Amino acid sequence: MQAKYLKRLQWLTAIFFVMLLSACGFALRGPVALPFKSIYIGMPESSALGGELRRQIRANGQTQIMSSAKDAQVMLEVLSETRDKQILSLNSQGRVREYNLIYNFRFRLRNNEGKEYLEPVDIQLKRNISFNETQVLAKEAEEVLLYRDMQSDLVQQIMRRLAVVKMDD
């Protein structure tokens, strides 16, 4: 009898929380609507970052990616992209214990005539990684994964910045 009552109470609690979440306006993030019809991305096709950014833009379905800058309404111009690795801490023997991985990206958005829709934007992402000299290969693989994760975060930030551009042609 009591087990049946507890089961019913669990279901009512779960339904209550689902209703509470739906009432607060929570919704999964959908595709980003960009305010321009076509874009040229100033990154090589072979670039991992460029490829992921192109996939995200294509996923929204409203903006065309042009192969030539002169055919596009706007151009995303990459001003700099750097990856850096700094020592964060040392152990008692003076050996590295932690690194700070830094990914810097700077870009702007403009049209063919040179009008800037987005002044140069600096995005800096950081991740900490512990280091153990007995596990060098594993830590190198972890570093690659962290940089890939930062790249995905960077693409999401770029998409959010592009979505809020004011096109006043």
KOLMI-135352 format. One record per residue: x, y, z of N, C-alpha, C in turn; residue number from 1. Coordinates in steps of 0.05 Angstrom, whole numbers, plus 5000, padded with zeros to 4 digits. Layout:
ATOM   n_c1   n_c2   n_c3   ca_c1   ca_c2   ca_c3   c_c1   c_c2   c_c3   resi
ATOM      X      Y      Z       X       Y       Z      X      Y      Z    NUM
...
//
This chain:
ATOM   n_c1   n_c2   n_c3   ca_c1   ca_c2   ca_c3   c_c1   c_c2   c_c3   resi
ATOM   5016   4976   5000    5000    5000    5000   5017   5025   5000      1
ATOM   5037   5025   5018    5055    5048    5020   5072   5051   4995      2
ATOM   5081   5030   4983    5097    5030    4958   5081   5043   4936      3
ATOM   5056   5036   4934    5038    5047    4913   5036   5078   4917      4
ATOM   5032   5086   4943    5030    5115    4949   5056   5129   4942      5
ATOM   5079   5118   4948    5105    5130    4941   5109   5133   4911      6
ATOM   5101   5112   4897    5103    5113    4867   5086   5135   4856      7
ATOM   5061   5138   4866    5043    5158    4857   5055   5186   4863      8
ATOM   5066   5189   4887    5078    5214    4895   5102   5222   4878      9
ATOM   5118   5202   4870    5141    5207    4852   5131   5216   4825     10
ATOM   5110   5204   4815    5100    5212    4789   5088   5241   4790     11
ATOM   5074   5247   4811    5063    5274    4814   5085   5295   4817     12
ATOM   5106   5288   4831    5129    5306    4834   5143   5311   4807     13
ATOM   5147   5289   4792    5159    5292    4765   5142   5309   4747     14
ATOM   5116   5304   4747    5098    5320    4730   5099   5350   4738     15
ATOM   5100   5355   4764    5101    5382    4774   5126   5396   4764     16
ATOM   5149   5383   4765    5174    5395    4756   5175   5399   4726     17
ATOM   5163   5381   4711    5161    5385    4682   5144   5409   4676     18
ATOM   5122   5412   4690    5104    5435    4685   5118   5461   4694     19
ATOM   5133   5460   4715    5148    5483    4725   5168   5492   4704     20
ATOM   5183   5473   4693    5203    5480    4672   5190   5491   4648     21
ATOM   5167   5480   4639    5154    5491    4615   5142   5518   4620     22
ATOM   5135   5524   4644    5123    5550    4651   5143   5573   4652     23
ATOM   5169   5566   4657    5189    5587    4660   5200   5596   4633     24
ATOM   5191   5585   4611    5200    5593    4585   5225   5578   4575     25
ATOM   5233   5558   4589    5256    5542    4580   5251   5529   4554     26
ATOM   5270   5531   4535    5268    5518    4510   5296   5512   4500     27
ATOM   5299   5490   4486    5325    5483    4475   5332   5504   4453     28
ATOM   5358   5510   4451    5367    5529    4431   5364   5517   4404     29
ATOM   5350   5532   4387    5345    5523    4359   5366   5535   4341     30
ATOM   5362   5533   4315    5381    5544    4296   5383   5574   4298     31
ATOM   5406   5585   4294    5411    5614    4296   5403   5627   4270     32
ATOM   5386   5647   4271    5377    5662    4247   5397   5685   4243     33
ATOM   5411   5685   4220    5430    5706    4214   5416   5728   4198     34
ATOM   5424   5753   4203    5410    5775    4190   5419   5782   4161     35
ATOM   5434   5764   4149    5443    5769    4121   5438   5744   4105     36
ATOM   5436   5748   4079    5429    5726    4060   5453   5709   4052     37
ATOM   5476   5721   4050    5500    5706    4041   5525   5716   4055     38
ATOM   5544   5698   4059    5569    5705    4073   5592   5691   4059     39
ATOM   5615   5704   4060    5640    5692    4051   5657   5689   4077     40
ATOM   5667   5665   4081    5683    5660    4105   5713   5659   4097     41
ATOM   5728   5678   4107    5756    5681    4100   5774   5661   4114     42
ATOM   5768   5635   4112    5785    5614    4123   5787   5592   4102     43
ATOM   5809   5579   4101    5812    5557    4081   5791   5535   4085     44
ATOM   5784   5521   4064    5765    5499    4066   5776   5477   4084     45
ATOM   5803   5474   4085    5815    5453    4100   5817   5459   4130     46
ATOM   5811   5484   4138    5812    5492    4166   5790   5478   4182     47
ATOM   5797   5466   4204    5777    5452    4221   5757   5472   4232     48
ATOM   5767   5496   4240    5749    5517    4250   5730   5526   4228     49
ATOM   5741   5531   4205    5725    5540    4182   5704   5520   4174     50
ATOM   5712   5495   4175    5693    5473    4168   5670   5472   4188     51
ATOM   5676   5474   4213    5655    5473    4233   5637   5497   4232     52
ATOM   5648   5520   4227    5633    5545    4224   5614   5543   4199     53
ATOM   5625   5533   4178    5608    5529    4153   5585   5510   4158     54
ATOM   5590   5488   4173    5569    5469    4180   5547   5483   4196     55
ATOM   5555   5499   4216    5535    5513    4232   5518   5532   4216     56
ATOM   5531   5547   4198    5516    5566    4182   5498   5552   4163     57
ATOM   5507   5530   4151    5490    5514    4133   5466   5502   4148     58
ATOM   5470   5495   4173    5449    5483    4189   5425   5501   4194     59
ATOM   5430   5528   4193    5408    5546    4197   5390   5548   4172     60
ATOM   5401   5541   4149    5386    5538    4125   5378   5564   4111     61
ATOM   5384   5587   4123    5375    5612    4111   5397   5628   4098     62
ATOM   5422   5622   4105    5444    5638    4095   5462   5621   4077     63
ATOM   5468   5631   4054    5485    5617    4035   5515   5624   4040     64
ATOM   5532   5604   4037    5561    5609    4040   5572   5611   4011     65
ATOM   5583   5633   4006    5594    5639    3979   5623   5631   3977     66
ATOM   5632   5623   3953    5660    5615    3949   5677   5640   3941     67
ATOM   5664   5662   3935    5678    5686    3927   5668   5709   3944     68
ATOM   5686   5726   3953    5680    5749    3970   5662   5769   3955     69
ATOM   5667   5772   3929    5652    5793    3914   5622   5785   3911     70
ATOM   5615   5759   3913    5588    5750    3910   5572   5751   3936     71
ATOM   5585   5755   3958    5572    5753    3984   5563   5781   3994     72
ATOM   5542   5780   4010    5532    5805    4022   5551   5815   4044     73
ATOM   5562   5796   4059    5582    5803    4080   5605   5783   4079     74
ATOM   5628   5792   4090    5652    5775    4092   5661   5773   4121     75
ATOM   5665   5749   4130    5677    5745    4156   5707   5743   4151     76
ATOM   5721   5763   4161    5750    5765    4157   5765   5758   4183     77
ATOM   5781   5737   4181    5796    5729    4204   5821   5746   4206     78
ATOM   5824   5760   4229    5848    5777    4233   5870   5763   4246     79
ATOM   5864   5744   4265    5884    5728    4277   5871   5704   4291     80
ATOM   5887   5682   4292    5879    5658    4306   5904   5645   4318     81
ATOM   5906   5644   4344    5930    5633    4357   5922   5614   4379     82
ATOM   5939   5594   4382    5937    5576    4405   5962   5578   4421     83
ATOM   5959   5578   4447    5982    5582    4465   5980   5563   4488     84
ATOM   6003   5557   4500    6005    5539    4523   6024   5551   4543     85
ATOM   6013   5558   4566    6029    5571    4587   6031   5553   4612     86
ATOM   6053   5554   4625    6056    5539    4650   6040   5553   4671     87
ATOM   6023   5537   4685    6006    5548    4705   6017   5543   4733     88
ATOM   6028   5519   4738    6039    5513    4764   6061   5492   4762     89
ATOM   6079   5492   4782    6101    5473    4783   6099   5457   4809     90
ATOM   6110   5433   4808    6111    5417    4833   6135   5424   4849     91
ATOM   6140   5410   4871    6163    5416    4889   6190   5412   4876     92
ATOM   6192   5395   4856    6217    5390    4841   6221   5410   4818     93
ATOM   6202   5429   4815    6205    5448    4793   6195   5438   4766     94
ATOM   6181   5416   4766    6170    5405    4741   6141   5415   4738     95
ATOM   6133   5417   4713    6106    5427    4707   6085   5408   4717     96
ATOM   6065   5420   4731    6043    5405    4741   6017   5412   4726     97
ATOM   6014   5437   4718    5990    5446    4703   5998   5465   4681     98
ATOM   5983   5463   4659    5985    5482    4637   5959   5497   4634     99
ATOM   5961   5521   4623    5937    5536    4615   5937   5538   4585    100
ATOM   5917   5526   4572    5914    5527    4543   5897   5551   4536    101
ATOM   5907   5567   4517    5894    5592    4509   5889   5592   4479    102
ATOM   5864   5598   4472    5857    5600    4443   5847   5628   4439    103
ATOM   5861   5644   4423    5854    5671    4416   5844   5672   4387    104
ATOM   5822   5687   4383    5811    5690    4356   5801   5718   4353    105
ATOM   5808   5731   4331    5800    5758    4325   5789   5759   4297    106
ATOM   5765   5771   4294    5752    5772    4268   5736   5798   4266    107
ATOM   5727   5804   4241    5709    5826    4237   5690   5818   4214    108
ATOM   5668   5833   4212    5648    5827    4191   5644   5853   4175    109
ATOM   5648   5851   4149    5645    5875    4132   5634   5867   4105    110
ATOM   5627   5888   4089    5617    5882    4062   5639   5888   4042    111
ATOM   5633   5886   4016    5654    5890    3995   5664   5918   3994    112
ATOM   5648   5937   4001    5657    5965    4000   5674   5973   4025    113
ATOM   5676   5955   4044    5692    5961    4067   5677   5970   4092    114
ATOM   5650   5971   4089    5634    5980    4112   5634   5957   4133    115
ATOM   5641   5964   4157    5642    5944    4179   5614   5942   4192    116
ATOM   5604   5917   4193    5580    5911    4208   5587   5902   4236    117
ATOM   5610   5892   4240    5620    5882    4266   5649   5890   4267    118
ATOM   5655   5909   4285    5683    5917    4289   5699   5894   4298    119
ATOM   5726   5895   4297    5742    5872    4305   5735   5862   4333    120
ATOM   5729   5836   4334    5720    5823    4358   5742   5804   4367    121
ATOM   5749   5806   4393    5769    5788    4405   5755   5768   4422    122
ATOM   5760   5742   4417    5749    5721    4434   5773   5705   4445    123
ATOM   5773   5702   4471    5795    5686    4484   5783   5664   4501    124
ATOM   5791   5640   4496    5782    5617    4511   5805   5605   4526    125
ATOM   5801   5596   4550    5822    5584    4566   5812   5558   4579    126
ATOM   5831   5539   4580    5826    5514    4594   5851   5506   4609    127
ATOM   5847   5494   4633    5870    5484    4648   5873   5454   4644    128
ATOM   5897   5445   4643    5902    5417    4639   5925   5409   4658    129
ATOM   5920   5388   4674    5941    5378    4691   5961   5362   4674    130
ATOM   5986   5360   4684    6007    5347    4669   6021   5327   4687    131
ATOM   6026   5303   4676    6040    5282    4690   6060   5270   4670    132
ATOM   6086   5273   4676    6106    5264    4656   6106   5234   4652    133
ATOM   6093   5219   4669    6091    5190    4664   6068   5183   4645    134
ATOM   6052   5202   4638    6029    5198    4620   6029   5218   4597    135
ATOM   6052   5222   4585    6055    5242    4565   6036   5238   4541    136
ATOM   6034   5214   4531    6016    5210    4507   5987   5215   4514    137
ATOM   5978   5206   4538    5951    5210    4546   5945   5240   4549    138
ATOM   5964   5255   4560    5960    5284    4564   5961   5299   4538    139
ATOM   5976   5289   4518    5976    5302    4492   5949   5298   4478    140
ATOM   5938   5274   4482    5911    5268    4470   5890   5285   4484    141
ATOM   5892   5289   4510    5874    5305    4525   5876   5334   4516    142
ATOM   5900   5344   4511    5904    5371    4501   5890   5375   4474    143
ATOM   5892   5356   4456    5879    5357    4430   5849   5359   4434    144
ATOM   5838   5342   4452    5809    5343    4457   5800   5369   4469    145
ATOM   5816   5381   4487    5809    5407    4499   5809   5429   4478    146
ATOM   5829   5428   4459    5829    5448    4438   5805   5445   4419    147
ATOM   5797   5420   4414    5774    5415    4398   5749   5425   4412    148
ATOM   5747   5421   4438    5724    5431    4453   5724   5462   4453    149
ATOM   5747   5474   4455    5749    5504    4454   5740   5513   4426    150
ATOM   5748   5499   4405    5740    5506    4378   5710   5506   4375    151
ATOM   5696   5485   4386    5667    5484    4385   5654   5507   4400    152
ATOM   5665   5514   4424    5656    5537    4439   5659   5562   4423    153
ATOM   5682   5564   4409    5688    5588    4393   5668   5591   4371    154
ATOM   5661   5570   4357    5642    5571    4335   5615   5580   4346    155
ATOM   5607   5570   4369    5581    5579    4381   5582   5608   4388    156
ATOM   5604   5618   4398    5606    5647    4404   5606   5664   4379    157
ATOM   5619   5655   4358    5619    5669    4332   5590   5670   4322    158
ATOM   5576   5648   4323    5549    5647    4313   5531   5667   4328    159
ATOM   5534   5668   4355    5518    5687    4371   5525   5716   4363    160
ATOM   5550   5721   4359    5558    5748    4351   5547   5755   4323    161
ATOM   5547   5737   4305    5537    5742    4278   5507   5746   4278    162
ATOM   5493   5732   4297    5464    5734    4298   5454   5761   4307    163
ATOM   5470   5776   4321    5461    5802    4331   5471   5826   4315    164
ATOM   5483   5821   4292    5492    5842    4274   5469   5858   4264    165
ATOM   5472   5884   4264    5451    5902    4253   5458   5908   4224    166
ATOM   5441   5900   4206    5445    5905    4177   5429   5929   4170    167
ATOM   5441   5952   4166    5427    5977    4160   5435   5987   4132    168
ATOM   5429   5970   4112    5435    5978    4084   5414   5997   4074    169
//
